[in-house]
């Protein structure tokens, strides 16, 4: 005699309403599983094998000009001063519809024959290790909206940034350090401030943690007054017991769980973080390679070197920011102003790629260099360029991205991406893919939806297979 299982009985009973109830229960179970996953930084399994295990994101805030750095346009020189034939999307006043040739010289480098501006002499030496995407485009011409888009794939705040999503999905390989570390200029914040590393609706455990390259690397980590040997360890053990009792009396409070885990992480960081962040342990040659011996390059170079040490120690995601404000924002005087920020960042970014490569870490680490948008081919204030959401260039190194690749094209003026266009959601989906994650399956329940890193149900984001050398797709 056939005896149906409880599941079969529930599915077939009551004219099919049992099936609906079961689906609801399973959906609730999946949502609860996502929430439970959000309570830990322990390493999580990937969806499929992939080369990368960490990301270093070099955020070039301000909107680097593609036609003055990576995408030279001879047509601008041939038709200098003439109007753009179709006009351009104007963002600010003082714009003229007059084509502006680049004031910087270009040359081709490497076996790839990549065009690099004289503003970036160091990057020109590593072009065959880089993957250039010349056909990026985005959705907004304002800095903050553009940065939100670059990091979250939406122009408005309220969504988790890429680093928070990756930390949530993969955890960290070192339980004594945060999964997601932010290295900003100690002199101040870029536009957007802490919004650029926000967890939004993900648990607070996955927001970026600020480390400093000046003074104490982590504020308030150690006691203000020195304690006798062993006293701090006993204090922390007692605090952990109090927290455990408090947690047991208040089950299901995610904010409490996160706060307690942050306290416990801070206690563990007291032992490991100072050593990881001590740049004096590096050789003189390494410090010189990063430009730590030169005032113009020392601060950014220190952040890049610290980023290498962090991923080497198991941190999953490191975000490196430039100097405060929006230093790539050149509405005037490109010829004199661009070399300043280019000099500040060029040597450190190049040293980072070289250093990872010589240590055997580049294949496991994605290095991403990107601003929030590009610039117009026409003139603003006679010597500068306005914002342009229709085209910009970014580059990747390591993590299975193809080396020496120049992907995509803009039109003859550099105004629009026209060949092999890549959207920001596509870019995020591809980065996540290289970490072994299907961006469609990285989900978190919020507001009645299953949210994903690239907001796939809205954006239609797709991995760009031509950018990567490994061909694992699901």
C-alpha positions in Angstrom: 0.0 0.0 0.0 1.3 3.4 -1.0 1.8 5.9 1.9 2.4 9.5 0.8 5.0 11.5 2.5 4.0 14.5 4.6 5.3 16.8 1.9 3.3 15.1 -0.8 0.2 15.1 1.4 0.5 18.8 2.0 1.1 19.6 -1.6 -1.9 17.7 -2.9 -4.4 18.4 -0.2 -7.2 21.0 -0.1 -7.4 21.5 -3.9 -3.8 22.7 -4.1 -3.9 25.2 -1.3 -1.5 23.0 0.6 1.1 23.5 -2.2 0.7 27.3 -1.8 1.2 27.0 2.0 4.3 24.9 1.5 5.8 27.4 -1.0 5.2 30.1 1.5 6.9 28.2 4.3 9.9 27.4 2.0 10.2 31.0 1.0 10.1 32.1 4.6 12.8 29.4 5.4 15.0 30.8 2.6 14.6 34.3 3.9 15.4 33.2 7.4 18.5 31.4 6.1 19.7 34.7 4.5 19.2 36.5 7.8 21.0 33.8 9.7 23.9 34.1 7.2 23.9 37.8 7.9 25.0 37.2 11.5 28.5 35.9 10.8 31.8 36.8 9.1 32.8 33.2 8.8 34.0 32.2 5.2 31.0 31.2 3.1 31.1 28.7 0.1 31.1 30.1 -3.4 28.5 29.1 -6.1 31.3 27.8 -8.4 35.1 27.7 -8.6 36.6 31.1 -9.5 40.1 32.7 -9.4 39.6 35.6 -7.1 39.2 35.7 -3.3 39.5 39.5 -2.6 39.0 42.9 -4.2 40.9 46.2 -3.9 38.8 49.0 -5.2 40.7 52.2 -6.1 37.9 54.8 -6.2 39.0 57.8 -8.4 36.4 60.3 -7.2 35.7 63.3 -9.4 35.3 61.8 -12.9 38.6 61.2 -14.6 38.7 62.4 -18.2 38.8 59.4 -20.6 40.1 61.4 -23.6 42.9 62.9 -21.5 44.1 59.6 -19.9 43.2 56.4 -21.8 41.1 57.1 -24.9 42.8 59.7 -27.2 40.7 61.2 -30.0 42.5 62.6 -33.0 39.2 64.0 -34.3 39.3 66.5 -31.4 42.5 67.9 -32.7 41.5 67.9 -36.3 38.2 69.8 -35.5 39.4 71.8 -32.5 37.0 74.7 -31.7 34.3 73.4 -34.1 30.9 72.5 -32.6 30.1 69.0 -31.8 27.8 68.0 -34.8 25.0 66.7 -32.6 25.5 68.7 -29.5 26.2 67.3 -26.0 24.4 66.9 -22.7 25.3 70.0 -20.7 25.5 69.7 -17.0 26.9 73.0 -15.7 27.1 76.6 -17.0 30.2 78.1 -18.8 30.0 75.3 -21.4 30.5 75.9 -25.1 29.7 73.5 -27.8 33.3 73.7 -29.1 35.5 70.6 -29.4 38.5 70.7 -27.1 41.6 68.6 -28.0 43.6 67.0 -25.2 46.4 69.2 -23.9 48.3 66.0 -22.9 50.5 63.8 -25.1 49.8 60.1 -25.6 52.0 57.2 -26.6 51.3 53.5 -27.0 52.8 50.9 -24.6 53.2 47.2 -24.2 52.3 44.4 -26.5 48.7 45.4 -26.3 49.5 48.9 -27.8 47.4 50.6 -25.1 47.3 54.4 -25.4 48.3 56.1 -22.1 48.6 59.8 -21.4 51.8 61.4 -20.2 50.0 62.1 -16.9 50.3 58.4 -16.0 54.0 57.4 -16.7 53.9 54.5 -14.1 50.7 52.9 -15.3 52.2 52.8 -18.8 54.7 50.2 -17.6 52.0 47.7 -16.6 49.4 47.9 -19.4 49.9 44.3 -20.4 48.7 43.3 -16.9 45.6 45.4 -17.2 42.1 45.0 -18.6 40.9 48.4 -20.0 37.1 49.0 -20.5 36.7 52.0 -22.7 32.9 51.6 -23.1 31.5 52.2 -19.6 28.4 54.3 -19.2 26.3 55.3 -16.3 23.0 57.1 -15.3 23.8 60.5 -13.7 26.1 63.5 -14.1 26.2 64.5 -10.4 29.2 63.3 -8.4 27.3 61.8 -5.4 24.7 60.1 -7.6 27.5 58.9 -9.9 29.4 57.4 -7.0 26.3 55.8 -5.6 25.7 54.2 -9.0 29.3 53.0 -9.3 29.2 51.4 -5.9 25.5 50.2 -5.6 24.1 50.3 -9.2 21.5 52.9 -8.1 21.9 56.7 -8.1 20.1 57.2 -4.8 21.3 56.2 -1.3 19.8 53.3 0.5 21.4 50.3 -1.2 24.4 48.4 0.1 27.7 49.1 -1.7 29.6 46.4 -3.5 32.0 45.7 -0.6 29.1 45.1 1.8 27.5 42.7 -0.6 30.7 40.7 -1.1 31.4 40.6 2.6 27.8 39.4 3.2 28.1 36.7 0.6 31.6 35.4 1.3 32.6 36.5 4.9 36.3 36.9 5.6 39.3 34.6 5.7 40.6 36.2 8.8 38.3 36.4 11.8 40.6 38.8 13.6 40.1 41.6 10.9 37.0 43.1 9.3 35.8 41.6 6.0 35.6 45.1 4.5 38.2 47.9 5.2 38.1 51.5 4.0 41.3 53.5 3.6 40.6 57.2 3.1 42.9 60.2 3.2 43.4 61.2 6.9 42.9 64.8 6.0 39.2 64.4 5.2 36.4 62.7 3.4 35.6 62.5 -0.3 32.2 63.7 -1.4 29.6 61.3 0.0 31.6 60.5 3.1 30.6 57.3 4.9 27.8 56.8 2.4 30.4 55.3 0.1 30.9 52.3 2.4 27.4 51.9 3.8 25.7 48.5 4.5 22.2 50.0 4.0 19.7 47.2 4.8 22.3 44.5 5.2 23.4 43.8 8.8 25.8 46.4 10.1 28.4 43.7 10.3 29.1 44.2 6.6 29.7 48.0 6.4 33.2 49.2 5.7 35.5 49.8 8.7 37.7 52.8 8.5 41.4 52.3 9.1 43.8 55.3 9.2 47.3 55.7 7.7 48.1 58.4 10.2 48.5 57.8 14.0 46.6 54.9 15.5 45.4 52.8 12.5 42.1 52.0 14.4 40.6 54.6 16.7 39.6 53.6 20.2 40.9 50.1 19.8 43.3 50.1 22.8 42.6 51.4 26.3 43.4 55.0 26.9 45.5 54.0 30.0 48.0 51.1 29.9 46.8 48.1 31.9 48.8 45.4 33.8 49.7 42.3 31.8 46.7 40.1 31.3 44.2 42.6 32.6 42.7 43.5 29.2 42.3 39.9 28.3 40.5 39.2 31.5 38.3 42.3 31.0 37.4 41.1 27.5 36.6 37.6 28.6 34.3 38.9 31.3 32.6 41.3 28.8 32.1 38.4 26.4 30.3 36.4 29.2 28.1 39.4 30.0 27.3 39.8 26.3 26.4 36.1 26.0 24.0 36.4 28.9 22.4 39.5 27.4 22.1 37.9 24.0 20.4 34.8 25.5 17.7 36.9 27.1 17.0 38.8 23.8 16.9 36.2 20.9 16.4 37.4 17.4 17.6 41.0 17.8 19.9 41.4 14.8 21.3 44.8 15.9 22.3 43.4 19.2 23.9 40.4 17.6 25.9 42.8 15.3 27.0 45.0 18.1 28.2 42.1 20.2 30.1 40.7 17.2 31.7 44.1 16.6 32.9 44.2 20.2 34.3 40.8 19.9 36.0 41.6 16.6 37.5 44.7 18.1 39.0 42.6 20.9 40.6 40.3 18.4 41.9 43.2 16.3 43.8 44.4 19.3 46.1 41.5 18.8 46.5 41.3 15.0 45.7 44.6 13.4 48.7 46.6 14.6 51.1 44.1 13.1 49.2 43.9 9.8 49.1 47.7 9.5 52.7 48.3 10.5 54.4 49.5 7.2 57.8 49.7 8.9 58.0 46.0 8.4 58.3 46.5 4.7 61.7 46.7 3.0 63.1 50.0 1.9 62.8 48.9 -1.8 59.1 48.2 -1.3 58.4 51.5 0.4 60.2 53.3 -2.4 58.3 51.4 -5.0 55.0 52.7 -3.5 56.4 56.3 -3.3 56.5 56.5 0.5 59.7 58.5 0.3 58.1 61.4 -1.7 55.6 63.9 -0.3 53.4 64.0 -3.4 52.9 60.2 -3.4 53.4 59.1 0.2 49.9 59.2 1.5 48.2 57.4 -1.4 51.1 55.0 -1.7 50.8 54.1 2.0 47.1 53.3 1.5 47.9 51.1 -1.5 50.6 49.3 0.4 48.3 48.8 3.4 45.6 47.4 1.0 48.1 44.8 -0.1 49.0 43.8 3.4 45.3 43.6 4.3 44.3 41.2 1.5 47.5 39.3 2.1 46.1 38.8 5.7 42.7 37.5 4.5 40.6 40.7 4.3 38.0 40.3 1.6 37.4 43.8 0.3 39.5 47.0 0.6 38.4 50.3 -0.6 41.1 53.0 -1.3 40.0 56.6 -1.7 41.9 59.5 -3.1 42.4 62.9 -1.5 39.4 64.7 0.0 36.6 66.2 -2.2 36.6 65.3 -5.9 40.2 65.7 -7.1 39.6 64.4 -10.7 36.9 67.0 -11.3 38.6 69.2 -13.9 36.2 71.9 -15.1 39.2 74.1 -16.0 42.9 74.0 -16.4 43.3 70.3 -17.3 46.9 70.8 -18.4 48.0 72.1 -15.0 45.5 70.5 -12.6 45.3 66.9 -13.9 49.0 66.0 -13.4 48.6 66.8 -9.7 46.1 64.1 -8.9 47.6 61.8 -11.5 51.0 62.1 -9.8 49.4 61.4 -6.4 47.8 58.2 -7.4 49.8 56.8 -10.4 52.8 55.4 -8.6 50.8 53.8 -5.7 48.3 52.1 -8.0 51.1 50.8 -10.3 53.1 49.5 -7.3 50.1 47.7 -6.0 49.7 45.7 -9.2 53.4 45.0 -9.4 53.7 44.0 -5.8 50.7 41.6 -5.9 52.1 40.0 -9.0 55.6 39.4 -7.6 54.1 37.9 -4.4 51.8 35.5 -6.4 48.7 37.3 -5.2 47.5 39.1 -8.3 45.6 36.1 -9.8 43.6 35.9 -6.5 43.0 39.6 -6.2 40.8 41.9 -8.3 42.2 45.4 -8.5 39.7 47.9 -9.8 40.5 51.5 -10.8 37.3 53.6 -11.6 35.7 57.0 -11.3 32.0 57.7 -11.3 31.8 59.0 -14.9 33.9 60.6 -17.6 34.2 64.1 -19.2 32.7 65.8 -22.3 34.7 66.4 -25.5 33.7 70.0 -25.5 35.2 72.9 -23.6 34.1 74.4 -20.3 35.8 77.7 -19.2 38.1 77.3 -22.2 40.5 74.8 -20.6 38.3 72.2 -18.9 35.6 69.6 -19.4 32.1 69.1 -17.9 30.7 65.8 -16.5 29.8 63.0 -19.0 27.7 60.0 -18.0 27.7 58.5 -21.5 31.3 57.3 -21.6 34.2 56.6 -19.3 37.2 54.2 -19.0 38.0 52.0 -16.0 40.6 49.3 -15.7 41.0 46.0 -13.8 44.0 43.8 -12.9 44.2 40.3 -11.7 41.4 38.0 -10.5 40.9 36.3 -13.9 40.4 39.5 -15.8 42.0 39.3 -19.2 45.5 40.9 -19.4 46.4 43.4 -22.1 42.8 43.7 -23.2 41.3 46.9 -24.6 37.6 46.4 -24.6 34.9 48.6 -26.1 35.0 51.8 -28.1 33.6 55.3 -27.9 32.5 57.5 -30.8 35.2 59.6 -32.7 34.8 62.4 -30.1 34.8 60.2 -27.0 31.3 61.4 -26.1 29.4 58.1 -26.1 30.2 54.5 -25.7 29.2 52.8 -28.9 30.9 49.3 -29.2 30.5 46.6 -26.6 28.9 49.0 -24.1 29.2 48.0 -20.4 26.8 49.3 -17.8 27.7 49.7 -14.1 25.3 46.8 -13.1 27.1 44.6 -15.7 30.4 45.6 -14.2 29.3 44.7 -10.7 27.9 41.3 -11.9 31.2 40.5 -13.5 33.3 41.4 -10.4 31.0 39.3 -8.3 31.3 36.4 -10.8 35.1 36.5 -10.6 34.7 35.8 -6.9 32.7 32.6 -7.6 29.2 34.2 -7.0 26.2 34.2 -9.3 24.9 37.7 -8.7 21.4 36.5 -9.2 21.7 34.1 -6.3 23.3 36.5 -3.8 20.0 37.6 -2.2 18.8 39.4 0.9 15.1 39.9 1.7 14.1 43.5 2.1 10.9 45.3 1.6 9.1 42.3 0.2 11.8 41.7 -2.5 14.9 39.6 -2.8 17.5 42.2 -3.3 20.7 41.4 -5.2 24.1 43.2 -5.7 23.3 44.3 -9.3 19.5 44.7 -8.7 19.1 42.2 -11.6 15.3 42.2 -11.7 15.4 46.0 -12.5 18.7 46.4 -14.4 18.9 43.1 -16.3 22.6 43.0 -15.4 24.7 40.4 -17.1 28.3 39.1 -16.7 30.5 40.3 -19.5 32.3 37.1 -20.6 34.8 38.8 -22.9 36.4 40.6 -20.0 37.5 37.4 -18.2 39.8 34.5 -19.0 37.9 31.8 -17.0 34.7 30.5 -18.6 32.7 29.3 -15.6 29.0 30.3 -16.0 25.9 29.1 -14.3 
